[in-house]
């Protein structure tokens, strides 16, 4: 084996994966979730383009390998710097792309410049696979191992020096192949790397000191951009960690008290600072002591603390602490709250200084995800409170429809019900949307959770309609449920509160139609009518199907609470295209379909070009191109159809997308690298390896469901280790099929190796988009089954190719 080539390939792969992770983090902060997904998916086409470029260029194929790898490293570093500068300087506005045609040109430049680093890295890797002949499995293993290192470095780089430092680090790693060149070039590269390391150290000192260098242009439509426009606004704290960017601001116009009754007396509203996470809308840090928080009694959840005075309260996903203050102001005896981002806690303490309610002896802060806490905690609570800690997001924009939320699923609500004390209550507030969406889905979710909860207990069946009270304000919708049922005095107290604060009763066990729609008038009581229809129907599925929006209860297999899109909305979406400010009509779901069409067209072009223009491939043996295309395309689809749902499913176990991405991708790449090394071993039973892979893929959803049930309450390191160990057998087997195919190509069609790399890369990008669409529509388990089917098809093709080889050998 040529060790310098393998090390250079590993360096390029590590740099590329680190850059990919960095772009995801950067674009999630500067733009929006769906846009980050779109741009990075397009940029990954660079790997497919590198295979195409290598297929059609004889000059590149005849270049000395180490020299080409060095040039690829230089090209990667330069293009990365250009890409980072371009995306921060280009006046691109994703929200105006529907009516400002210049934005299409800006977007094209975004795409092209972000593709270049991946083209450079992919070109070096594809060249090494081509020239190493019978050792291509080792080069492929080095590629996977380097990619695993890049994934592992990403969260560490974010924590130390943020996105700017991670960009510099990816450039430095990409330059490592230069070290195998002449002494002068090595000296120059060493000086450049030293300068880069000094820059990273300076950024690290700044970040860990609580004054992170952002160095990025944020979309003018993000909440942090609005906050910075206030003349007297001041940034008091800013810092990166492994999964977020947090900024604390004062004098930024933060006035957030969701659902505040307009009957509130004429008293000063408490001053608030704001905390922005990933440059999104500011979470309120309310600067008032609990005993002076008089306006808390005019928030919609205040009645819960009247019904349960001196309660033991659990506040889930407490944001910047407004819900904690409400509970203390309501007279809670003890408050336990989950805040899973430690930077938010730092920012709150920096904001409130000596008046920090987090140090109140009645308050216990748990710095972990609420689902993890509910799984390990065995205490009972009089009130479980899910405050409205996220900003208002119109469903018509669909900007967050692709976001997983494991707090708002059937299983989460079932766990909450299990933590209630006798006569305990759950109170949840969501934004009021028109037409109703969040509200009706919330009740559908609670209904299904309640049924599952009853099936696991010895309680007699009582319908949700008998234990639910719901009411609305101008912008919010609040539900309170008590599994033990309401008595007359409690219902009277609820009605008194709702009427005094001028909220509108939407549902109660003994509600009368004339009680609804009294204060915040609508043309008709649509919320009451919908809930009444849902509780009255004998076939809940028909009710869900008949509603214009998707309102089926979200589950851990489909945790997309904000995904309401249905195809029947398309006429309205098309009619409003370019007339409203929302970027993608009814849902971010449409972005995925637009992206799918685009990547299919681009990928098709990259795959067809070598066939049309490269003579060696055009004159290859009859029937060779079709099975090669099918085999490597199926592998690209299968790998991503397994990887993506596993990442999304692991968010529940590990709490953060960054942690899930790191653990799953690291495991798959690292142990796939081991599998690739084993691929040419004579003792390996190749005939049964791929069928076992198919079987393991089919079993994986059941393994992860069981793992979630058993391990969710464990510590984070234990959960991460459990995820990694569960993936080891699957990952090792996933590393075998690609080297199997390369071995066959080297024997029969060696000139097609670069093209196979292009096919696999392009299919992977298509699969990444298609997997997201299918997960939204059918769930993670279905995507994994389709991945198993793709591996099954590849296994059948491999068997057929082997039989063809034996026939030709005769």
VEXSE-598768 format. One line per 3 residues: their letters; for each residue x, y, z of C-alpha. Coordinates in Angstrom, 2 decimals. Each point is the difference from the previous one (the first is absolute). Example, Ala and Ser with C-alpha at 12.3 -4.5 7.8 and 13.67 -1.06 7.14 Angstrom:
REM VEXSE-598768
as> 12.30:-4.50:7.80  1.37:3.44:-0.66
***
This chain:
REM VEXSE-598768
xxx> 0.00:0.00:0.00  1.18:3.54:-0.79  -0.23:1.53:3.48
xxx> 0.40:3.69:-1.07  -2.91:-0.39:-2.41  -2.21:-1.61:2.66
xxx> 0.85:2.72:2.55  -0.67:2.74:-2.56  -3.36:-1.55:-0.87
xxx> -0.90:-0.18:3.69  0.95:3.67:0.43  -2.16:1.13:-2.92
xxx> -2.93:-2.09:1.24  0.35:1.40:3.53  0.15:3.57:-1.31
xxx> -3.08:-0.55:-2.20  -2.13:-1.47:2.82  1.10:2.70:2.42
xxx> -0.95:2.62:-2.58  -3.35:-1.66:-0.63  -0.81:0.04:3.73
xxx> 1.17:3.60:0.19  -2.21:1.09:-2.88  -3.00:-1.65:1.64
xxx> 0.69:1.91:3.22  0.79:3.27:-1.78  -3.05:0.01:-2.25
xxx> -2.30:-1.02:2.86  1.13:3.21:1.73  0.20:2.37:-2.96
xxx> -3.02:-1.23:-1.96  -2.64:-2.58:0.97  -0.21:-3.73:0.58
xxx> -1.41:-0.90:-3.41  2.46:2.27:-1.80  2.99:-1.55:1.75
xxx> -1.22:-3.42:-1.09  -0.49:1.21:-3.57  3.41:1.60:-0.48
xxx> 2.01:-2.77:1.65  -1.86:-2.66:-2.00  0.83:1.82:-3.19
xxx> 3.63:0.46:1.05  0.37:-3.74:0.51  -0.51:-0.41:-3.73
xxx> 3.64:1.05:-0.18  0.99:-3.58:0.79  -2.01:-1.25:-2.96
xxx> 1.42:2.75:-2.20  3.55:-1.02:0.94  -0.61:-3.52:-1.30
xxx> -1.39:1.38:-3.24  2.94:2.35:-0.41  2.46:-2.83:0.54
xxx> -1.85:-2.20:-2.48  0.24:2.49:-2.88  3.49:1.42:0.59
xxx> 2.98:-2.13:-1.01  2.41:2.72:1.17  -1.24:-0.21:3.58
xxx> 0.19:-3.80:-0.03  3.65:0.07:-1.10  1.12:2.51:2.66
xxx> 2.38:-1.29:2.67  -2.36:-1.01:2.86  1.73:1.81:2.86
xxx> 0.29:3.17:-2.08  -3.70:-0.17:-0.89  -0.92:-0.57:3.65
xxx> 2.09:3.02:0.99  -1.71:2.17:-2.63  -3.37:-1.30:1.20
xxx> 0.92:1.02:3.55  1.02:3.48:-1.11  -3.15:0.31:-2.09
xxx> -2.13:-1.15:2.94  1.52:2.60:2.35  -0.26:2.88:-2.49
xxx> -3.54:-0.87:-1.11  -1.11:-0.36:3.64  1.25:3.51:0.79
xxx> -1.70:1.32:-3.15  -3.24:-1.80:0.88  -0.02:1.33:3.57
xxx> 0.66:3.55:-1.19  -2.57:-0.19:-2.80  -2.90:-1.29:2.09
xxx> 0.63:2.76:2.54  0.45:2.84:-2.50  -2.57:-0.93:-2.66
xxx> -3.31:1.87:0.58  -2.07:-3.18:-0.22  -3.48:0.09:1.55
xxx> -1.77:-3.37:-0.04  -3.34:1.57:0.98  -0.25:2.21:-3.10
xxx> 1.02:-2.61:-2.57  -3.65:-0.39:-1.10  -0.20:3.54:-1.38
xxx> 3.57:1.34:-0.28  1.55:-1.73:-3.01  3.50:1.19:0.95
xxx> -0.15:-2.38:2.93  -0.01:-2.94:-2.42  3.38:1.15:-1.31
xxx> 1.27:0.47:3.54  -1.22:-3.46:0.88  1.78:-1.49:-3.02
xxx> 3.21:1.65:1.18  -0.62:-1.43:3.48  -0.34:-3.45:-1.48
xxx> 3.04:0.19:-2.28  2.36:1.41:2.59  -1.09:-2.48:2.68
xxx> 0.47:-2.87:-2.43  3.66:0.77:-0.76  1.60:-1.26:3.25
xxx> -1.82:-3.33:-0.35  1.04:-0.32:-3.63  3.64:0.47:1.03
xxx> -0.16:-2.51:2.86  -1.99:-2.52:-2.02  2.38:0.25:-2.95
xxx> 3.00:-1.01:2.11  -1.89:-2.91:1.61  -1.36:-1.27:-3.33
xxx> 3.46:0.19:-1.60  1.51:-2.03:2.83  -2.72:-2.65:-0.34
xxx> 0.78:-0.25:-3.71  3.78:-0.32:0.12  0.29:-2.35:2.98
xxx> -1.41:-2.97:-1.89  -0.40:-3.03:2.23  0.52:2.12:3.11
xxx> -2.98:2.27:-0.64  -1.76:-1.49:3.03  2.79:1.41:2.19
xxx> -0.35:3.44:-1.60  -3.76:-0.15:0.47  0.60:-0.99:3.63
xxx> 2.34:3.01:0.42  -2.73:2.20:-1.50  -2.57:-1.26:2.52
xxx> 2.44:0.22:2.91  0.94:3.59:-0.89  -3.67:0.92:-0.31
xxx> -0.59:-1.42:3.48  2.80:2.17:1.38  -1.56:3.07:-1.67
xxx> -3.36:-0.76:1.60  1.63:-0.40:3.41  1.92:3.27:-0.32
xxx> -3.08:2.06:-0.89  -1.69:0.37:3.44  3.39:0.54:1.66
xxx> 0.85:2.77:-2.49  -3.42:1.65:0.51  0.40:-0.09:3.78
xxx> 3.50:1.46:-0.04  -0.16:2.60:-2.75  -3.43:-0.03:-1.67
xxx> -0.64:-0.18:-3.71  2.91:2.33:-0.97  2.49:-2.24:1.79
xxx> -1.51:-3.15:-1.54  0.35:1.51:-3.49  3.69:0.76:0.63
xxx> 0.57:-3.49:1.41  -1.55:-1.65:-3.07  2.37:2.02:-2.21
xxx> 3.01:-1.07:2.06  -0.94:-3.67:-0.18  -0.55:0.31:-3.75
xxx> 3.56:1.31:-0.37  1.59:-3.10:1.59  0.67:-1.75:-3.37
xxx> 2.44:2.85:-0.80  2.36:-1.31:2.67  1.06:-2.80:-2.38
xxx> 1.37:2.50:-2.52  3.38:1.82:-0.24  1.72:1.54:3.02
xxx> -0.89:3.56:-1.06  -3.69:-0.88:-0.43  -0.03:-1.80:3.36
xxx> 1.51:3.06:1.67  -2.60:2.30:-1.58  -2.83:-2.33:0.99
xxx> 1.34:-0.25:3.57  0.06:3.81:0.33  -3.58:0.21:-1.30
xxx> -1.15:-2.72:2.42  1.73:1.71:2.94  -1.78:3.26:-0.85
xxx> -3.29:-1.87:-0.20  0.55:-1.66:3.36  0.78:3.37:1.59
xxx> -3.24:1.38:-1.45  -1.94:-2.96:1.41  1.59:0.53:3.44
xxx> -0.97:3.68:-0.02  -3.56:-0.88:-0.98  -0.09:-2.63:2.77
xxx> 1.11:2.49:2.65  -2.65:2.45:-1.19  -2.77:-2.61:-0.05
xxx> 0.76:-1.56:3.37  0.18:3.50:1.47  -3.66:0.52:-0.88
xxx> 0.50:2.34:-2.96  -0.22:-2.21:-3.07  1.09:1.32:-3.37
xxx> -2.96:-0.56:-2.32  1.59:0.99:-3.32  -3.17:-0.85:-1.96
xxx> -2.73:1.95:-1.77  -3.39:-0.89:1.50  -3.20:0.07:-2.03
xxx> -1.91:3.27:0.59  -3.09:-2.10:0.78  1.50:-1.76:3.01
xxx> -0.90:1.24:3.47  3.55:0.96:0.93  0.23:2.29:-3.04
xxx> -3.12:1.85:1.13  1.40:0.31:3.52  3.24:1.57:-1.22
xxx> -2.00:2.72:-1.78  -1.12:1.54:3.31  2.12:3.16:0.50
xxx> 1.01:-0.71:3.60  0.29:-3.79:-0.24  3.08:-1.50:1.64
xxx> 1.46:-3.51:-0.25  0.88:-1.03:3.54  1.02:-3.60:-0.60
xxx> 0.66:-2.16:-3.07  1.49:-3.45:-0.25  0.11:-3.16:-2.10
xxx> -0.23:-3.51:1.31  -0.06:-3.33:-1.81  -3.57:0.41:-1.24
xxx> -1.09:3.65:0.19  0.85:3.69:-0.07  -1.51:2.00:2.88
xxx> -0.10:3.79:0.30  -1.40:2.07:2.88  -1.28:3.49:-0.81
xxx> -1.40:2.87:2.03  -2.05:2.99:-1.22  -1.03:-2.04:-3.05
xxx> -3.75:0.53:0.26  -0.71:-3.37:1.64  -3.60:0.04:1.23
xxx> -1.15:-3.62:0.07  -2.80:-1.14:2.31  -1.90:-2.53:-2.16
xxx> -3.75:0.16:0.43  -0.01:2.96:2.41  -3.60:1.00:0.67
xxx> -1.01:3.47:-1.20  -1.70:0.39:3.39  3.41:0.40:1.65
xxx> 0.01:3.12:2.24  1.91:3.10:-1.00  3.24:-0.96:1.74
xxx> 3.51:0.00:-1.48  0.79:-3.11:-2.01  3.20:-1.57:1.36
xxx> 3.18:0.82:-1.88  1.40:-2.84:-2.08  3.31:-0.89:-1.59
xxx> 0.05:-2.41:-2.91  1.91:-3.20:-0.72  0.37:-1.10:-3.59
xxx> 0.89:-3.60:-0.87  1.46:-0.44:-3.49  -0.98:3.60:-0.81
xxx> -3.70:-0.85:0.35  -2.66:2.05:1.79  0.92:1.19:3.47
xxx> -1.07:-1.99:3.06  -1.06:2.35:2.81  2.07:0.31:3.19
xxx> -2.47:1.77:2.28  1.78:2.33:2.44  -2.34:-0.15:2.97
xxx> -0.08:-1.88:3.29  -2.73:-2.67:0.24  -1.84:1.80:2.81
xxx> -0.15:3.17:-2.14  -1.10:-1.73:-3.20  -3.62:1.22:0.23
xxx> -0.73:-0.44:-3.70  0.57:-3.77:0.36  -3.58:-0.27:1.23
xxx> -1.23:1.27:-3.39  1.79:-2.65:-2.06  -2.17:-2.89:-1.22
xxx> 1.68:-2.69:2.13  -0.45:1.86:3.31  -3.20:-1.89:0.78
xxx> 1.98:-3.25:0.32  1.84:1.41:3.02  -3.28:1.25:1.48
xxx> -1.48:-3.47:-0.34  3.09:-1.57:1.57  1.40:2.45:2.58
xxx> 3.44:-0.80:1.45  0.46:-2.55:-2.74  3.00:-2.11:-0.88
xxx> 0.47:1.23:-3.59  1.92:-1.46:-2.93  0.77:2.51:-2.78
xxx> 1.09:-1.75:-3.21  2.15:1.77:-2.61  0.05:3.19:2.09
xxx> 1.81:2.15:-2.58  1.46:3.06:1.75  -2.04:-0.57:3.15
xxx> -3.30:1.86:-0.42  -1.95:-3.15:0.91  2.09:-0.41:3.16
xxx> -0.80:3.57:1.04  -3.71:-0.62:-0.64  0.04:-3.06:2.25
xxx> 1.83:1.84:2.81  -2.30:3.01:-0.29  -2.96:-2.41:0.18
xxx> 1.19:-1.28:3.38  1.67:-3.27:-1.00  1.61:-1.88:2.87
xxx> 2.65:-1.60:-2.23  0.89:0.54:-3.66  2.00:-2.46:-2.07
xxx> 0.84:1.26:-3.49  1.80:-1.45:-3.00  2.27:2.32:-2.00
xxx> 2.10:-2.16:-2.28  2.41:2.68:-1.31  2.62:1.00:2.61
xxx> 0.77:3.21:-1.92  -3.56:1.19:0.66  0.59:-0.47:3.71
xxx> 3.24:1.99:-0.22  -1.77:2.78:-1.90  -2.90:0.15:2.50
xxx> 2.43:0.27:2.91  1.98:2.68:-1.82  -3.25:1.89:-0.63
xxx> -1.54:-0.09:3.47  3.17:0.25:2.14  -1.00:0.22:3.68
xxx> -3.71:-0.54:-0.67  0.49:-3.42:-1.56  -3.07:-2.10:0.77
xxx> 1.97:-3.06:-1.12  1.71:0.12:3.43  -3.36:0.06:1.81
xxx> -0.04:-2.94:2.48  -3.36:-1.05:-1.41  1.44:-0.44:-3.52
xxx> 1.85:-3.00:-1.36  1.39:0.33:-3.54  0.64:-3.16:-2.00
xxx> 2.31:0.59:-2.95  -1.23:-2.74:-2.30  -2.75:-0.72:-2.50
xxx> -3.46:-0.37:1.51  -0.54:-3.49:-1.44  3.20:-1.24:1.63
xxx> -1.02:1.50:3.33  -3.50:-1.51:-0.16  1.48:-3.43:-0.71
xxx> 2.32:-0.04:3.01  -2.03:2.08:2.48  -2.41:-1.82:2.31
xxx> -1.53:2.97:1.87  -3.63:1.06:-0.33  -1.08:3.57:-0.73
xxx> -3.14:1.96:0.75  0.43:2.17:-3.11  1.93:-0.83:-3.17
xxx> 0.41:3.15:-2.05  1.10:0.26:-3.65  0.42:3.77:-0.49
xxx> -0.07:1.67:-3.38  3.74:0.59:-0.38  0.27:0.20:-3.79
xxx> -0.84:2.96:-2.24  -3.15:0.26:-2.07  0.50:-1.71:-3.36
xxx> -2.79:0.22:-2.58  -0.81:-3.44:-1.35  -0.27:1.50:-3.50
xxx> 3.76:0.57:-0.04  0.82:-3.61:0.82  3.47:1.13:1.07
xxx> 0.10:-2.46:2.90  -2.04:-2.86:-1.44  3.16:-2.08:-0.50
xxx> 1.06:0.32:3.65  -0.20:-3.00:2.32  -1.55:0.74:3.41
xxx> -0.01:-2.93:2.43  -1.70:2.09:2.71  -3.22:0.19:-2.01
xxx> -0.67:-3.67:-0.75  -2.48:-2.57:1.24  2.70:-1.83:1.94
xxx> 1.15:3.22:1.71  -3.54:0.81:1.17  -0.45:-3.57:1.22
xxx> 3.17:0.34:2.11  -1.29:3.28:1.44  -3.30:-1.57:1.01
xxx> 1.92:-2.72:1.83  1.80:2.62:2.14  -3.18:1.63:1.35
xxx> -0.94:-0.29:3.66  -3.62:-0.77:0.94  -2.15:2.93:-1.12
xxx> 3.02:1.32:-1.93  -0.48:2.12:-3.12  1.86:0.68:-3.24
xxx> -0.14:3.47:-1.55  1.28:0.72:-3.52  -0.16:3.19:-2.06
xxx> 0.56:0.21:-3.76  -0.39:2.77:-2.55  -3.45:0.53:-1.46
xxx> 0.13:-0.49:-3.77  -2.63:0.78:-2.63  -1.37:-2.33:-1.21
xxx> 0.46:-2.18:3.09  3.03:-2.28:-0.23  2.23:-0.07:3.09
xxx> -3.05:0.01:2.30  -1.87:-2.91:-1.58  3.19:-2.05:-0.45
xxx> 0.87:0.62:3.67  -3.34:-1.41:1.14  0.24:-2.95:-2.41
xxx> 3.46:-0.75:1.41  -1.23:0.23:3.60  -2.93:-2.28:-0.81
xxx> 2.22:-2.74:-1.43  2.50:0.36:2.86  -2.80:-0.22:2.55
xxx> -1.32:-3.21:-1.57  3.49:-1.56:0.09  0.44:1.16:3.60
xxx> -3.28:-1.62:1.05  0.92:-3.25:-1.73  3.10:-0.24:2.22
xxx> -1.81:0.74:3.27  -2.88:-1.52:1.91  -2.18:3.12:-0.38
xxx> -3.44:-0.31:-1.48  -0.53:1.65:-3.38  -1.11:3.64:0.04
xxx> 0.00:1.85:-3.33  2.31:2.99:-0.37  -3.05:2.19:-0.60
xxx> -0.91:-0.50:3.69  3.37:1.11:1.39  0.97:2.79:-2.45
xxx> -0.45:3.75:0.34  1.18:2.22:-2.85  -0.17:3.76:-0.55
xxx> 1.50:2.56:-2.33  1.15:3.58:0.09  0.89:2.29:-2.87
xxx> 3.14:-1.94:-0.95  0.22:-3.06:2.26  -1.85:-3.25:0.63
xxx> 0.25:-1.66:3.43  -1.08:-3.48:1.09  -0.20:-1.42:3.52
xxx> -0.67:-3.66:0.67  -0.54:-1.87:3.25  -0.11:-3.80:-0.43
xxx> -1.95:-0.44:3.27  -2.79:2.23:-1.30  -1.23:3.46:0.99
xxx> -2.44:0.66:2.81  -2.63:2.73:-0.16  1.92:2.53:2.09
xxx> 3.12:-0.33:-2.16  -2.00:0.52:-3.20  -1.65:3.06:1.57
xxx> 3.42:1.39:0.96  1.24:-0.57:-3.56  -3.02:1.76:-1.49
xxx> 0.43:2.95:2.36  3.66:0.42:-0.97  -0.73:-0.32:-3.72
xxx> -2.79:2.58:0.14  1.89:2.46:2.22  3.02:-0.04:-2.30
xxx> -2.19:0.15:-3.13  1.21:-3.26:-1.47  -2.44:-2.05:-2.05
xxx> -1.01:-3.43:1.24  0.48:-2.54:-2.79  -0.66:-3.27:1.82
xxx> -1.04:-1.28:3.41  -1.69:-3.27:1.03  -3.37:1.76:0.42
xxx> 0.43:2.76:-2.58  -2.97:1.60:-1.70  0.34:1.50:-3.51
xxx> -1.10:3.45:1.20  3.03:0.16:2.36  2.41:0.18:-2.91
xxx> 1.17:2.90:-2.19  -0.98:2.83:2.37  2.95:2.37:0.31
xxx> 2.56:-0.49:-2.79  -2.63:-0.40:-2.67  0.38:-2.20:-3.07
xxx> -2.60:-0.35:-2.80  -0.93:-3.32:1.61  1.42:-2.12:2.87
xxx> 2.24:-2.05:-2.25  2.17:-1.43:2.81  -2.99:-1.26:1.96
xxx> -1.61:-1.42:-3.15  3.17:-1.89:-0.92  0.56:-1.46:3.45
xxx> -3.65:-0.97:0.29  0.16:-1.70:-3.40  3.17:-1.86:0.93
xxx> -1.39:-1.29:3.29  -3.31:-0.92:-1.67  1.38:-1.98:-2.92
xxx> 0.12:-3.78:0.19  2.82:-0.17:-2.54  2.86:2.30:0.99
xxx> 2.03:-0.84:-3.13  -2.80:1.25:-2.27  -0.10:3.24:2.01
xxx> 3.75:0.53:-0.43  -0.18:-0.82:-3.71  -2.84:2.45:-0.59
xxx> 1.80:2.96:1.58  1.83:2.35:-2.42  3.23:-0.18:2.03
xxx> 1.89:-3.05:1.23  -0.93:-0.29:3.69  0.66:-3.66:0.80
xxx> 1.74:-0.35:3.39  3.81:0.14:-0.32  1.92:-2.98:1.38
xxx> 3.66:-0.75:0.69  0.11:-1.67:-3.41  -1.40:3.17:-1.63
xxx> 0.83:2.83:2.46  -0.98:2.87:-2.31  -2.56:1.97:2.01
xxx> 0.30:3.04:-2.30  -0.44:-1.91:-3.26  -3.58:0.74:-1.10
xxx> 0.40:-0.10:-3.78  -2.31:-1.97:-2.27  -0.01:-0.12:-3.77
xxx> -3.56:1.33:-0.10  1.51:3.35:1.06  1.89:0.32:-3.29
xxx> -2.57:2.15:-1.87  0.08:2.57:2.83  3.79:-0.12:0.21
xxx> 0.39:0.58:-3.73  -2.59:2.78:0.02  1.93:1.87:2.73
xxx> 3.49:-0.64:-1.38  1.83:3.32:-0.29  -2.82:1.94:1.68
xxx> 0.73:-0.77:3.64  3.26:0.33:1.90  0.10:-3.66:1.02
xxx> 2.80:-1.65:-1.98  -1.42:-3.37:-0.89  -3.77:0.24:0.11
xxx> -1.77:-2.57:2.15  2.99:-1.87:1.35  3.73:-0.52:0.00
xxx> -1.00:-3.43:-1.30  -0.17:1.53:-3.48  3.63:1.01:0.29
xxx> 0.94:-3.65:0.15  -1.92:-0.80:-3.18  1.52:2.95:-1.85
xxx> 3.40:-1.13:1.21  -0.71:-3.59:-1.02  -0.81:1.05:-3.56
xxx> 3.13:2.14:-0.14  2.39:-2.65:1.29  -1.52:-2.66:-2.27
xxx> 0.62:2.22:-3.03  3.52:0.93:1.06  0.88:-3.54:1.01
xxx> -1.37:-1.37:-3.25  2.23:2.37:-1.92  3.08:-0.94:2.02
xxx> -0.67:-3.70:-0.57  -0.75:0.26:-3.73  2.90:2.30:-0.99
xxx> 2.73:-2.66:0.35  -2.02:-2.48:-2.06  -0.43:2.51:-2.83
xxx> 3.52:1.40:-0.09  2.41:-2.59:1.40  0.93:-2.50:-2.72
xxx> 1.30:-2.73:2.30  -3.34:-0.20:1.77  -1.96:0.34:-3.23
xxx> 1.79:-3.04:-1.42  -0.21:-2.09:3.16  -1.39:-3.51:-0.17
xxx> -3.64:-0.23:-0.85  -2.25:0.03:3.06  2.70:1.26:2.36
xxx> -1.26:3.51:0.68  -3.53:-0.86:1.09  0.87:-2.45:2.81
xxx> 2.86:2.25:1.16  -2.35:2.98:0.11  -2.72:-1.97:1.82
xxx> 2.37:-1.53:2.54  1.80:3.17:1.05  -3.18:2.08:-0.10
xxx> -1.77:-2.49:2.28  2.94:0.16:2.41  -0.18:3.82:0.10
xxx> -3.75:-0.13:0.67  0.28:-2.78:2.58  2.76:1.62:2.05
xxx> -1.86:3.32:0.32  -3.36:-1.71:0.59  1.58:-1.67:3.00
xxx> 2.14:2.90:1.21  -2.56:2.83:-0.07  -2.85:-1.67:1.95
xxx> 2.52:-1.32:2.52  1.26:3.55:0.56  -3.53:1.33:0.40
xxx> -1.04:-2.87:2.28  3.12:0.51:2.15  -0.92:3.63:0.71
xxx> -2.46:-1.37:2.58  2.72:-2.06:1.70  2.79:2.57:-0.14
xxx> -2.01:3.20:0.35  1.58:2.12:-2.74  0.26:-0.34:-3.80
xxx> 3.74:0.71:0.22  0.53:-2.82:2.49  -2.15:-2.38:-2.01
xxx> 1.79:0.90:-3.25  3.40:-0.47:1.63  -0.77:-3.32:1.70
xxx> -1.81:-1.64:-2.93  2.17:1.25:-2.85  3.19:-0.63:2.00
xxx> -1.11:-3.57:0.74  -1.06:-0.76:-3.55  3.13:1.49:-1.58
xxx> 2.48:-1.40:2.53  -1.28:-3.56:-0.04  -0.82:0.10:-3.72
xxx> 3.71:0.79:-0.39  0.76:-3.23:1.86  -2.44:-1.85:-2.22
xxx> 1.71:1.37:-3.10  3.37:-1.29:1.26  -1.52:-3.46:0.41
xxx> -1.67:-0.03:-3.41  2.85:-1.78:-1.83  0.67:-2.61:2.70
xxx> -0.33:-3.50:-1.41  -1.62:-1.33:3.19  -2.88:2.47:-0.26
xxx> -3.20:-1.79:-1.17  -0.99:2.54:-2.66  -3.13:-1.90:-1.04
xxx> -1.66:0.45:3.40  1.51:3.36:1.05  -2.47:2.13:-1.96
xxx> -3.10:-2.08:0.92  1.00:0.39:3.67  0.32:3.75:-0.63
xxx> -3.56:0.07:-1.35  -1.27:-1.93:3.02  1.77:2.31:2.47
xxx> -1.41:3.07:-1.75  -3.52:-1.42:0.36  0.57:-0.68:3.70
xxx> 1.56:3.41:0.74  -3.31:1.91:0.59  -1.03:-2.53:2.65
xxx> 3.45:0.17:1.61  -0.18:3.79:0.26  -3.56:0.01:1.33
xxx> 1.05:-2.42:2.72  3.17:2.00:0.66  -2.07:3.17:0.45
xxx> -2.22:-1.76:2.54  2.92:-1.38:2.00  2.75:2.61:-0.27
xxx> -1.75:3.38:-0.22  0.50:0.70:3.69  3.71:-0.81:-0.02
xxx> 2.80:2.59:0.04  0.98:1.59:-3.33  3.33:-1.91:-0.32
xxx> -1.79:-3.29:0.74  -2.70:0.75:-2.58  2.59:0.98:-2.61
xxx> 1.96:-3.19:0.66  -3.18:-2.06:-0.27  -0.82:1.56:-3.39
xxx> 3.53:-0.63:-1.27  0.09:-3.63:1.19  -3.39:-0.72:-1.56
xxx> 1.27:1.27:-3.35  3.31:-1.91:-0.08  -1.20:-3.20:-1.77
xxx> -2.14:1.93:-2.47  2.76:2.51:-0.77  2.65:-2.68:-0.61
xxx> -2.27:-1.70:-2.51  -0.88:3.35:-1.65  3.70:0.42:-0.79
xxx> 0.13:-3.15:-2.13  -2.19:0.53:-3.10  1.92:2.94:-1.51
xxx> 3.40:-1.80:0.06  -1.75:-3.12:-1.33  -1.16:2.04:-2.98
xxx> 3.39:1.66:-0.46  1.70:-3.41:-0.06  -2.31:-1.17:-2.76
xxx> 0.57:3.22:-1.97  3.77:-0.24:0.30  -0.17:-3.45:-1.51
xxx> -2.39:0.71:-2.87  -0.47:3.77:-0.54  2.89:1.90:1.69
xxx> -0.66:3.16:-2.03  -3.47:0.27:1.58  1.21:0.43:3.61
xxx> -0.22:3.85:-0.08  -3.44:-0.21:-1.58  -1.14:-2.42:2.73
xxx> 1.19:2.57:2.56  -2.07:2.66:-1.79  -3.09:-2.24:-0.11
xxx> 0.30:-0.84:3.70  0.50:3.65:0.97  -2.92:1.29:-2.06
xxx> -2.29:-2.76:1.24  0.95:0.85:3.58  -1.06:3.63:-0.45
xxx> -3.32:-1.03:-1.56  -0.51:-2.49:2.82  0.67:2.62:2.69
xxx> -2.86:2.15:-1.32  -2.31:-2.93:-0.67  0.60:-1.42:3.48
xxx> -1.11:3.28:1.60  -3.19:0.05:-2.12  -0.85:-3.61:0.83
xxx> 0.74:0.47:3.71  -2.41:2.96:0.14  -2.72:-1.95:-1.78
xxx> 0.43:-3.56:1.25  2.44:-0.03:2.92  3.54:-1.10:0.69
xxx> -0.78:-3.72:0.08  -1.31:0.04:-3.56  3.17:1.71:-1.24
xxx> 2.15:-2.64:1.71  -2.03:-2.76:-1.63  0.54:1.64:-3.38
xxx> 3.72:0.13:0.79  -0.10:-3.72:0.69  -1.80:-0.53:-3.33
xxx> 2.72:1.99:-1.80  2.69:-2.13:1.63  -2.01:-3.06:-1.01
xxx> -0.03:1.17:-3.62  3.75:0.64:0.14  0.54:-3.47:1.48
xxx> -1.94:-1.57:-2.86  2.02:1.99:-2.54  3.27:-1.00:1.69
xxx> -0.96:-3.65:-0.22  -0.88:0.42:-3.69  3.30:1.82:-0.72
xxx> 1.96:-2.77:1.69  -1.79:-2.61:-2.10  0.81:2.03:-3.12
xxx> 3.66:0.07:1.04  0.07:-3.79:0.35  -1.71:-0.39:-3.37
xxx> 2.51:2.31:-1.71  2.89:-1.82:1.70  -1.01:-3.21:-1.72
***
